[in-house]
Amino acid sequence: MSIKWKFWQKSPQPLDPNSAKTDKLQKPRELPDRVGRHMVVKMELDPDWVWSLRCVYRKKADQPGMFEIRIVDIHDLAEVGMRQLNYASLDLHPELILYQGAYKKDSDQVHITRGSADQRSTAA
């Protein structure tokens, strides 16, 4: 009896575009510099609070260099019990999203809007 190993051969790609690979779960990351600076300077938010926030992001398929971003508070994630997540997993918990929008990696283009979870008043 002989065993034929075919580990060097690639498996065929799925024909169904809906079965494409999904985003892996990851730890929430620190805010990109451009996004954090935009929130502090343009939106006039507290810098200590802004830099304590975390985000998840994904590439925009139709625009190279653009990323969609969702910003959350790490303490809110701990209360819900989420340690790892991806962009799509926040669809199930929209109450955790403080801000969302898009930014361009190699320029200062940042578009951020408030999410449903942001209850902070604009008056400081």
N, C-alpha and C positions, 0 to 999 in steps of 0.2 A: 504494500500500500504506500503510495507516494503522495505527499502533500505538495500541491502546486501553489506557491505564494505569488500573488500578483500585486504586491504592494507598490510596485513602480508604475502601475497603470492608474490613470485618473478615472474616477467614476464619471459617468456622463452627467452633463449639466441638466438641471430640471428645465423642462420646456415651459412650465407654468410660471409666469412672471410674479404671481402672488406668492409662490413658494420660495422666493429669493431669501437669502440669508437675512436674519433679523439682527438688530443691534444687540450687542452683548450688554449685559448688566455691568455697571461700573460704579465706582464711588463718585459722589458728587465732587466736582472739581472747583478750584478757586476761580474767581472771576477773571476773565482776560483783562489785561491792563486797560485797553481801550474802553471796554464796557464799564469798568469800575470808575475810570476817570470821567466818563460821560455822566454817570449817576451822581458823582460828587459835584462836578463843576456845573453841568447844564441843568440837572434836576435838583440841585442844591440839597442833597440828602446828607445825613450825618456820615462822615468818612469812616468812623469806627464801626458803625453798623453795616455800612456797605461792604467793607472788606471782610466782615465776618460771614457774609452770605456765600452760598455755593451755587453752582450751576451745572446743568447738563446741556449739551448742544449736539447738533448734527449738521452735516453739510446740506445745503440746498441743492437739489438735483439739477435745477434749471439754470442756476447762476454760479459759475465757478468762483471760488474764493469767498462766497457768502455762507454764513452759518446761521441757523435758527438756534435761539438760546432760550432757556427757561431758568429763572432764578428762584431759588428756594432758601429758606432758613434751615440750617442744619438741625436746630433744636426742634422744629416742627416735624422733621423727618424722624427724629428719635422718638418722639411721642407716638407716632403712628407705627413705628417699628420697621421703617424702611432704611436699610443701610446701603443697599445697592439698587440702582435704578437706571433707566435710560430715558430718552426723550419721550418715547411713547408710553412708558409706564405712568407718567404723570397725567395722562388722559383720564386715568381712573381716579385720580385725586386732584381735581382742579383747584380745590381749596388750599392746596399747598403752594401753588404758584404765586409768588409775589409780583414778579415782573416777567415779561416775555417779549421777544422781538427778534431782531436780526442784526448782524454786524458783518462787516467785510474785514477779512483778516489783515490785509496789507494797506488799509487806509483808515481814515477816521470816520467812516460811515457807520453810525450806530443808530438804530431805531428801537427804542424800548418803550413799552406801554405797561401800565399797571395790570396786574392779574387780579383775580377775584379775592385773593387772600390778603391783599395789602389793605390794612385798616388804619395805617398811620395817617395822621392829619398833615396837611401841607404846611401849616403854621408851626414854626419851631419855637 
